[in-house]
Each structure stands twice: as C-alpha cells, then as structure tokens.
Amino acid sequence: MGLINYVTRVHFGFGELSQLGAELRLAGIARPLVVTDKGVRGLGLLQRVEAALGVAPAGVFDDTPGNPNEAAVRAATALFHDTGADGIVAIGGGSALDLAKGVAILAAHGGALKSFAAIEGGVERITAKTFPTIAIPTTAGTGSEVGRGAIIILDDGRKLGLLSPHLVPRAAIVDPELTLTLPPLLTAATGMDAISHCIETFLAPSFNPPADGIALEGLRRGWAALPVATREPDNRAARADMAMAATMGAMAFQKGLGCVHSLSHALGGINPKLHHGTLNAVFMPAVIAFNRDAPTTRGEDKFARLAAAMGLAPSDPLEEAVRGMTARIGLPGRLSELGVGEEVFDRVVSGALADHSHRTNPREASAEDYRAMLRASL
C-alpha cells in the first residue's frame, strides 16, 4: 500500500513481507539473528520470514516467553554472539519484539539490563552502538514495531521499560496477512492493548498535536474493527484496520501513557502469566473515571473527542463503553476473574508508583488513588 516514514520506516499492507530483504540491505544487516517464539514457528510464519530474508539467518532464537524476561534476553544475546550476528529480525507479538530490543542493547553494551531501565537513569546509557533491528508483528496490539521502548521483567522481578530512540526498529513490516491465524481471545486481548495505547496517549498531558491526531484515528479504526476481527478472523479489512490501529497507537505513545500501564506493568511483573492486553482492558474503566477530572482533560474536553472517535455521544461514559467492549469480545472484565485478590495490592501500588508510565498520566495518582482503582477493578 505504501511506505510511511513517521518515527521509522513502515511497510504496511498485505504481502509487504516481501520488502524484508531490501530493508535488511538498507539497515546493513548481513547476518541476522531471528528472534521469535515457538507459536510463530508452529504456525509456519517463521518459514515465510526465512524465505523473505534473502540471506541465511545467522541463527534462530525461538524461546521467547509470554512476558520477556532478562534470562531469555541473556540466552538470545549469547546466541547472537556465538553465531556472529550483526543485527536482528524480530517476528511475533510484542514479547518477541521487546526481547529483540533487549538483545540489541545487551549485545552492544553488556552488563545487566537494570542499568538501562528508564527509572534507573538508563536512557542515556543506550547509545548508537545498539544493534539494528527490523520488526515484523504477528499480532495487532503492542505496536512495538515502531516503539522506542521494550518492557522486560528483570532478574529482580520488576517489569520495567527500557527507553531510547536507539531502540526504534530501523524498519517495521506490518503485513496483516500474518495476523489472520491469531485466535479470537488473543485477537481480543492484543486489540484492547492497542485501544488502551490510543486512549492513554491522547490523554497524556504533553503537547503533541500530530500524535493526538494519530491516536484518535487509530482509536477510530480499532474500536470499529476489533469486534469484527474477533468474530470473523478471516475478515481482511478488519485485520488491516487492527494492524494499523496498533501501529498508530505506538506511533503516538511517544507522548507517554498513564495509570493503565503503570498498573498493568506492576501486576504483570508479579504474575507474568497474566496477559498485558487483558490487564489493560480490566484497568481502563477505573483509570478513565479517575482521569475525568484531570486539568488537561477539563480544558480541552478530550473525552468528547475520544467519544466521537468511538462513535459515541459526547455525554456517553467512556468507562462503560470500554466495559461493554471487553464483554462483547469475550475478555474477563474484573481482576477477580483472573484470580487476583487484594493480597497483592500493596505490591502493585508500589510498582505502579515507580513505573515510567505513572509520570505521564494526566492526573497525579497517589498510593491511595491506585488502591481505589484496584478496588474498582476487583
């Protein structure tokens, strides 16, 4: 369909996987390490990527866990060095793409990932030495293919963000064809991740009108397409709109996110089996209600603009619309449905207060505010 150059180069459209070889040459990658997971391999998508490479991969790492962790990054980095790789091709969901970014850092800089975490002052430690990455998403959710960050569970159990412009992939190949095999529940969960990105980044207080426009258009597409893509997995138009919504949400979240993500990161670090997108769906209503009185949303009536993008009346409560969408696409809507109880609240609150997304919420949240959001989500 065309080449977009906003944040990075993006090839978007059915069949765009064919651009992989050309992008490898542009990035100067001659011996790519392919980072993926066993699910992608089992679906036959890895073979399609290998056929499009145009060169033999230096190696393949397919042990990406559901939530990428530092141990997996170390294992993939060891393979990177052992095979003499000079760059990375990441294919999969956000976990594989984020793990690849961790490898790009560690292979170039060494040390422990903790020193590169944003809240540990690590942004300046990630330099231009970082190895180049090309990202190929197979889900429509995280948008990591155009993001400047990676979320990794560190050895100490914290789920933290590694942030740097040097982590933006040299190119993203967003081919909706690769999402057609995504099962309904994973389509739903990753789709709500994309929806949360569009909503949270639009509400973030920093001034960035281009990002706001991208977030609203991503929300418009994603909100309309998600029920269709969940119900009709082979619907190519819905799959394309979801892929675009995910990419647009991440293009926009250079503004920052908010309490939905600080809560999800904290709880996901405590229980890595919980899906990030599902957690975002659960937390969104309580956070939207909390942010309704934020100064930046009162002056501009951002909620009315969000409602318009979602096809709602200006007075319709967005939190109820999100709850309705979550139920409609078959996701759990409460923490209790996920087996999460109040016994973890103190740890979640502590983690949320320290998360990088906490700082860009439009309304400052206290520890008690976070407890109230958790109770409302229970």
C-alpha positions in Angstrom: 0.0 0.0 0.0 2.9 2.4 0.5 5.8 3.5 2.6 5.2 5.6 5.8 8.2 7.4 7.4 7.0 8.7 10.7 9.2 7.7 13.6 10.6 4.9 11.4 10.1 3.3 8.0 6.9 1.3 7.9 5.8 -1.0 5.1 2.1 -1.6 5.6 -0.2 -3.9 3.6 -0.9 -7.5 2.6 2.2 -9.0 1.0 4.6 -6.4 2.4 6.7 -9.2 3.9 8.4 -9.2 0.5 10.2 -6.0 1.5 12.2 -7.7 4.2 15.3 -8.4 2.1 15.5 -4.8 0.8 15.2 -3.5 4.4 18.0 -5.8 5.6 20.3 -4.3 3.0 19.3 -0.7 3.9 20.0 -1.5 7.6 23.4 -3.0 6.7 22.4 -6.4 8.2 24.2 -9.3 6.5 23.9 -11.9 9.3 20.5 -11.5 11.1 19.6 -13.3 14.2 15.9 -14.2 14.0 14.1 -13.7 17.4 10.6 -15.3 17.7 8.7 -17.8 19.7 7.6 -21.4 19.3 4.0 -20.4 18.5 5.1 -18.4 15.5 7.3 -21.3 14.3 4.4 -23.8 14.8 2.1 -21.7 12.6 4.6 -21.7 9.7 5.2 -18.0 9.9 8.9 -18.4 10.6 9.4 -20.3 7.4 7.8 -17.4 5.4 10.1 -14.9 7.0 13.2 -17.0 6.4 12.1 -17.3 2.7 11.8 -13.5 2.5 15.2 -12.7 4.1 17.2 -13.1 1.0 20.2 -14.3 3.2 20.7 -17.2 5.5 19.9 -16.3 9.1 22.9 -16.4 11.5 20.6 -18.3 13.9 17.1 -18.5 15.3 16.1 -17.9 18.9 12.5 -19.2 19.5 12.4 -19.4 23.2 10.7 -16.1 23.9 8.4 -16.4 26.9 4.9 -14.9 27.1 6.4 -12.0 29.1 10.0 -11.4 28.0 12.5 -11.6 30.9 16.2 -10.9 31.4 17.2 -14.5 31.4 15.7 -15.0 27.9 17.5 -11.8 26.8 20.8 -13.2 28.0 20.2 -16.5 26.3 19.4 -14.8 23.0 22.3 -12.5 23.3 24.7 -15.4 23.8 23.3 -16.9 20.6 23.8 -13.5 18.9 27.5 -13.5 19.8 28.0 -17.2 19.1 26.7 -17.0 15.6 28.4 -13.8 14.7 25.2 -12.0 14.0 25.2 -8.3 13.1 21.6 -7.4 13.5 18.2 -8.8 14.5 14.9 -9.6 12.7 12.1 -9.9 15.3 8.9 -11.7 14.3 6.0 -12.3 16.7 3.9 -10.4 19.2 5.2 -7.7 21.5 7.1 -10.2 23.6 9.4 -11.3 20.8 9.8 -7.7 19.5 10.7 -6.4 23.0 13.0 -9.3 23.7 14.8 -8.5 20.4 15.3 -4.9 21.6 16.8 -6.2 24.8 19.3 -8.2 22.8 20.1 -5.2 20.7 21.1 -3.4 23.9 22.9 -6.2 25.7 24.8 -7.4 22.7 26.2 -3.9 22.2 26.7 -2.7 25.7 27.0 -5.7 28.0 26.1 -5.6 31.7 22.8 -6.0 33.4 19.5 -4.7 31.9 18.7 -2.9 35.2 21.3 -0.3 34.3 19.3 0.5 31.1 15.9 0.8 32.7 14.3 4.3 32.3 13.6 4.7 36.0 17.2 3.7 36.8 18.5 6.6 34.6 19.3 4.2 31.8 18.0 6.2 28.8 21.4 7.9 28.3 23.3 4.6 28.6 21.6 3.2 25.5 23.8 4.6 22.7 24.1 4.4 18.9 26.1 1.2 19.3 22.8 -0.6 19.8 22.4 -3.2 17.0 19.9 -2.6 14.3 16.5 -4.4 14.4 13.8 -5.0 11.9 10.4 -5.8 13.4 7.6 -7.9 12.0 4.5 -8.1 14.2 2.1 -11.1 14.0 -0.4 -9.5 16.5 -2.2 -6.2 16.4 -1.6 -4.9 19.9 1.7 -3.6 21.3 2.9 -1.6 18.4 6.4 -2.4 19.5 7.4 -2.4 15.8 7.5 1.4 15.9 8.1 1.9 19.6 11.2 3.4 21.3 10.9 1.1 24.3 10.9 -2.5 25.5 9.2 -3.9 28.6 11.2 -6.6 30.2 10.9 -8.5 33.5 14.3 -8.0 35.2 16.1 -10.6 37.4 14.8 -8.8 40.5 11.2 -9.3 39.4 10.3 -5.8 38.3 8.7 -5.3 34.9 10.4 -2.2 33.7 10.7 -0.1 30.5 13.9 0.3 28.5 13.5 3.5 26.5 15.7 5.1 23.9 15.4 6.5 20.3 18.1 4.0 19.5 15.6 1.2 20.2 13.2 2.2 17.4 13.5 -0.6 14.8 15.2 0.5 11.6 12.1 -0.7 9.7 8.7 -2.2 10.5 7.0 -4.6 8.2 3.3 -4.6 9.1 1.7 -7.3 7.0 -1.9 -8.0 8.2 -1.6 -11.4 6.4 0.5 -12.6 9.3 -2.4 -11.9 11.8 -5.0 -14.0 10.1 -4.2 -17.1 12.2 -4.5 -15.2 15.5 -7.2 -16.9 17.6 -10.2 -14.9 18.9 -9.2 -14.4 22.5 -5.6 -13.3 21.6 -7.1 -11.0 18.9 -9.3 -9.5 21.6 -6.6 -9.1 24.2 -4.0 -7.6 21.9 -6.7 -5.4 20.4 -7.5 -3.9 23.8 -3.8 -3.2 24.2 -3.9 -1.1 21.0 -7.1 0.6 22.2 -5.5 1.4 25.5 -2.5 3.0 23.8 -4.7 5.2 21.7 -6.7 6.4 24.7 -3.9 6.8 27.2 -1.5 8.6 24.9 -4.3 11.0 23.7 -5.0 11.9 27.4 -1.3 12.3 28.2 -0.7 16.0 29.0 2.4 16.7 26.8 1.7 19.0 23.8 1.9 17.0 20.6 -1.0 17.6 18.2 0.3 15.3 15.4 0.5 12.4 17.9 -3.0 13.3 19.2 -4.4 13.1 15.7 -2.7 9.7 15.1 -4.1 8.4 18.4 -7.7 9.4 17.6 -7.6 7.9 14.1 -6.0 4.7 15.5 -8.8 4.6 18.1 -11.5 5.1 15.4 -10.2 2.3 13.3 -9.5 -0.1 16.2 -12.8 0.5 18.0 -14.8 -0.3 14.9 -12.7 -3.2 13.7 -12.0 -5.1 16.9 -15.4 -6.9 17.3 -15.3 -7.8 13.7 -11.8 -9.2 13.8 -12.6 -11.2 16.9 -15.8 -12.6 15.4 -14.6 -13.0 11.8 -10.9 -13.9 11.9 -10.6 -14.1 8.1 -12.0 -10.6 7.6 -9.1 -8.9 5.9 -10.4 -5.4 6.2 -10.8 -5.7 9.9 -7.4 -7.3 10.3 -5.8 -4.5 8.3 -7.6 -1.8 10.5 -6.5 -3.5 13.7 -2.9 -3.7 12.4 -3.0 0.0 11.6 -4.6 0.9 14.9 -1.8 -1.0 16.8 0.9 0.8 14.8 -0.7 4.2 15.1 -1.2 3.8 18.9 2.6 3.2 19.2 3.5 6.0 16.9 1.5 8.3 19.2 2.7 7.0 22.6 5.9 8.9 22.4 3.7 11.3 24.4 3.7 8.8 27.2 1.0 6.5 28.6 -0.6 6.5 32.1 -2.0 4.7 35.1 -3.5 1.8 33.0 0.0 0.8 32.0 1.7 1.5 35.3 -0.8 -0.8 37.0 -0.5 -3.5 34.2 3.3 -3.4 34.3 3.3 -3.8 38.1 0.8 -6.6 38.2 2.3 -8.3 35.2 5.7 -8.4 36.9 4.1 -10.1 39.9 2.3 -12.6 37.8 3.8 -13.0 34.3 1.1 -15.4 33.3 -1.4 -12.6 33.1 -1.8 -11.1 29.6 -0.9 -7.5 29.3 -3.7 -6.6 27.0 -6.3 -8.2 29.2 -5.0 -6.3 32.2 -5.2 -3.1 30.3 -8.9 -3.9 29.5 -9.6 -4.6 33.1 -7.9 -1.4 34.4 -9.1 1.1 31.7 -12.6 1.8 33.2 -11.3 2.7 36.6 -8.4 4.8 35.2 -10.7 6.7 32.8 -13.0 7.5 35.6 -10.1 8.8 37.7 -8.7 10.9 34.8 -12.1 12.6 34.1 -11.2 15.4 36.5 -7.6 16.0 35.2 -6.9 19.6 34.3 -5.7 18.8 30.8 -8.9 17.0 30.0 -11.3 19.6 31.5 -10.0 22.5 29.5 -10.0 20.8 26.1 -12.8 18.3 26.5 -10.7 15.5 25.4 -13.3 13.0 26.5 -15.7 14.3 23.9 -13.1 13.9 21.2 -12.5 10.3 22.3 -16.2 9.6 22.3 -16.5 10.9 18.8 -13.7 8.6 17.6 -15.5 5.7 19.2 -18.8 6.6 17.6 -20.4 7.6 20.9 -22.4 10.6 22.0 -20.3 13.3 23.8 -22.1 12.5 27.1 -21.7 8.8 26.9 -19.5 7.5 29.8 -16.3 6.1 28.2 -15.7 3.7 31.0 -19.0 2.0 30.5 -18.3 1.7 26.7 -14.9 0.1 27.5 -16.6 -2.4 29.9 -19.2 -3.2 27.2 -16.5 -3.8 24.5 -14.5 -6.0 26.9 -17.5 -8.2 27.5 -18.6 -8.2 23.8 -15.2 -9.6 22.7 -15.2 -12.2 25.4 -12.5 -11.0 27.7 -12.7 -11.0 31.5 -13.6 -7.6 32.9 -12.6 -8.0 36.6 -9.4 -8.8 38.5 -11.3 -11.5 40.4 -12.0 -13.3 37.2 -8.2 -13.5 36.7 -7.7 -14.9 40.2 -6.2 -11.6 41.5 -7.1 -10.6 45.0 -6.4 -7.8 47.5 -3.3 -9.6 48.9 -1.2 -8.3 46.0 -2.5 -4.7 46.1 0.4 -3.3 48.2 3.0 -4.7 45.8 1.0 -3.5 42.7 0.7 0.0 44.2 4.4 0.2 44.9 5.3 -0.9 41.4 2.9 1.4 39.8 4.2 4.5 41.6 7.7 3.6 40.4 6.7 2.9 36.8 7.7 5.3 34.0 4.1 5.5 32.8 3.0 6.8 36.1 4.7 10.1 35.4 2.8 10.9 32.2 -0.7 10.3 33.5 -2.8 13.5 33.1 -3.7 13.4 36.8 -1.2 12.6 39.5 -2.1 9.4 41.3 -1.3 8.8 44.9 -0.9 5.4 46.6 -4.5 5.6 47.8 -5.7 6.6 44.4 -4.1 3.4 43.0 -5.7 1.3 45.7 -9.1 2.8 44.8 -8.5 2.0 41.1 -7.6 -1.6 42.1 -10.7 -2.0 44.3 -12.9 -0.6 41.5 -11.3 -3.2 39.1 -11.7 -6.1 41.5 
